[in-house]
Amino acid sequence: MSNESLASGIAGRAALSRMGGKDIFTKTTQWTLTDEARAMGMYPYFRALDMNQGPEAILEGKPVIMFGSNNYLGLTMHPKVREAAANALREYGPSMTGSRLVNGTLRLHHEFEEKLAHFMNKEAAIVFTTGYQVNLATLSGLLSNKKSVAVMDKMCHASIYDGVRLAQANGAQMVRFHHNNAEDLDRRLEALQPDEGALVITDGVFSTEGEIADLPGMVKAAKKHGVRMLVDDAHGLGVLGEKGRGVCDHLGVQDEVDMIGGTFSKSLASIGGWLVGPRKALDYIQHFAPSFMFAASCPPPSVAAAMAAFEIMQEETWRITKVRENAKYMRDELRKMGFETGPTDTAIVPIYIRQELTTVAFWKALLEDHGIYVNPFIPPGVPPKNSLLRTSYMATHEKHHLDRGLEAFQKVGKQFGIIS
Ligand SMILES: Cc1ncc(COP(=O)(O)O)c(C=O)c1O
């Protein structure tokens, strides 16, 4: 399988979808890319772990060091987090079997909402079922007619794109500004009509590259034009800011950003999502977003686990310090070795390989020859020629884990001619 066939195989999905007449499954049998990649042992996705212990895991019977998870504070293993989930499971069961709107809300959801709003210094909060749902619901609920404009960074997360696409179905417009470029944002806002209501949307920490958004610049542009702003801080909570409050606090714009959203599935060691902001705006969203109103609520064990993690994050602040130190150590050492890691300053450290097939081969060598688990990102997950290995670090990685990783990165980097 050549590099071209990998790339064109993905791009070729559109062509396949035009073949096969009325049978929608025809394209699925003609799409053989994943079968070929699997046959060659070059398919990195949907691999099942036998055990996940945080920094160490077992993948298909083989121990690996985990540099591919978002368990930034290492809290999935914390006894209090596990106990909270187990107690909630015993008390309330595995699911509320209903949406927040009707029978799916527990006092537990409200309790966590109050804590989140207080900690983030905002009027109100909503607990969602996933972080993905936060963006689907917030954007489609708020941007619901022809006079609504989503003004978003080009490199926003897929969930933001999908939320805006849902909004577009109701007539809203999508305007994209150059990546992390507040001047371009200013120009786009300048071009809006006076009767158009806009929401500026960006990731606070870009999820693949680990880059921090220029929020002070974007806030300035938003204020200048009198428009509101939403920051998705999935990867900032627990890593940046005082007590892990996140990227807005870190950059001194916590009070200027109107709404901040995120997930329980990273630092908070669970699954679910959160949004904080003005009470009236949140109340509106929870009555105008079908993807929230007609989906089952975040299950009690997940809420309880996230709330326990949220409290531990504020108590055991050494975890925040440690995840930052670990990521800095890796960034510095990888850069010294000659790897290209981009402008990251967070727990996410990309290693740019650029060439697609080499990225997959690099991933395979790390895993099979060295027991190092990382995530390869190739198009369409990243722009063409931007293929990379996404590595991410935890508070619970010890120096010996990091050094084993560095040794492997260096060996494989030299083997593939990425570094000299
Ligand atoms: C920036 C960003 N927003 C939203 C999400 C979705 O969160 P979840 O996976 O918890 O649904 C993610 C997850 O990768 C993310 O990185």
The ligand as a Gaussian input file, in Angstrom:
#p B3LYP/6-31G(d) Opt

LIG

0 1
 C      -11.684000      20.248000      22.330000
 C      -12.633000      19.114000      22.574000
 N      -13.937000      19.393000      22.712000
 C      -14.828000      18.416000      22.927000
 C      -14.439000      17.097000      23.003000
 C      -15.466000      16.031000      23.205000
 O      -15.424000      15.546000      24.498000
 P      -15.917000      14.093000      24.886000
 O      -14.987000      13.113000      24.227000
 O      -15.802000      14.059000      26.355000
 O      -17.292000      13.945000      24.382000
 C      -13.097000      16.770000      22.879000
 C      -12.678000      15.357000      22.957000
 O      -11.730000      14.927000      22.392000
 C      -12.165000      17.805000      22.646000
 O      -10.876000      17.531000      22.493000

